[in-house]
């Protein structure tokens, strides 16, 4: 369990916090920052707070980054080839 599990639906803050090496108030601060940025939404059920991902900002980020993906993939492949060649040539 962790941030990826928010893809499956809302999770209580206690469940999210249980999988990180920090205290629950610290996790809550991080969740508040994500909520303020519009990346997660919060729902209260009784005394518990549940968080879910907000997909729209993440989709916008993906769309903005996608033109650069091929560029960087090619650059990193070239770097890998160069480093492999240096390893073989000593």
C-alpha positions, 0 to 999 in steps of 0.5 A: 500500500502506498500512493499507488493504491490511491489509484484503486479508490479513496483510502483513509489517511491512517491506511496511507500513513501505515506504509510510510516511515513517518508519523501520521501528522507528517503524512497528513501535512503532505496530503494537505499540500497535495490537496492544495495543489489539486492532486488529491481530494478529501472526503470525511466519513465520520471521524475518518478522512479519505483521500482519492487522486484527482486525475485531471491535473495528472492528465494535464501534466502527462499531456504537457510532458509527452512531447519530451518523452521521446526526446529524453528516451533517445538521449538516454539510449544514446548515453547508454550506448556510449557508456556501454562502448566505453566499458567494452573499450576499457 
